[in-house]
Amino acid sequence: MTETLENILKANKKYSEKIKNQKKLPHNAKFAIVTCMDERIDPVQFAGLRNNAHVIRNAGGRVTDDVIRSLIISHKLLGTQEWYVIQHTDCGGMTFTNNEITELLSESLESAEYGENGWYNPSKEGGSAEGQYINFYPIDNIEKTVTDDITRLKNHPLVPSNIPIYGYIYDVESGELIKVDKACSIGTSCE
């Protein structure tokens, strides 16, 4: 057993004891947040959440097909009425292109490292060409990406037109949410 697994299981044991004694609550999420999996981002803290939001996280906080699926379920079956797309500054998604990660994967499946010339493989054994079939959703311009993702949601045929969708960028240095005006004008108003 790894040290990480051991720590997770210990923490879970404490948590499960606490949960066993709590009264069960009905689903009461009022909104959903799409954000990045970056460990510097804690939606519970920056948005003051309790148990009233669905948080959907992935690399880059991008609106992928699976995020759309989750948001539709969040609204249709669990009643969320507002959605937020919150990407962030200094995102790892800005450090590569689809071609670069595909090339890295074709050389090796081991973890890459980042140097002054970008990502590289310390070892070049055991790669796979399968990466060419995946869109890794790299980020070129964060404001444009937030705007494009909200546009994709607003134009999706399974997304009701009355759901307000807000676009923000989380500044990892200050902890501040910065409104993306163009994204907000497409999704709703951020006022």
Secondary structure, 3 states (H helix, E strand, C coil): CCHHHHHHHHHHHHHHHHHHCCCCCCCCCCEEEEEECCCCCCHHHHCCCCCCEEEEEEHHHCCCHHHHHHHHHHHHCCCCCEEEEEEECCCHHHCCCHHHHHHHHHHECCCCEEECCEEECCCCCECCHHHHHCCCCCCCCHHHHHHHHHHHHHHCCCCCCCCCEEEEEECCCCCCEEECHHHHHHHCCCC
